[in-house]
């Protein structure tokens, strides 16, 4: 197996944060707000949404009613990514995301690498 090497500087890539929603929360992308099963709302900071993008990892499951899904599918509904512009992730951003009531876990996304020729 070839060792991974970082991509060249001219390759633009976006940083990502892997998110797991807390039980009973979902993200309404039209309203740009997190909603709990108890109708609690959490609005992410507007400056974050101005340059970042929140996306479900399995968009087709995200649109379905949780009561119609298996336990495994309901679990998959909880996985999201916050895609940021080309930037380095900071520990402060991860701490802030983990403090949100709707987020169970926030971890850095995988590092992009290329095989060494």
Secondary structure, DSSP 8 states (H G I E B T S, - for coil): ---EEE--TTS----EEEEEE-TTEEEETTTTEEEETT--EE---HHHHHH-EEEESSHHHHTS-GGGS-HHHHHHTTEEEEE-SS----HHHHHHHHHSTTEEEEEE----EEE--
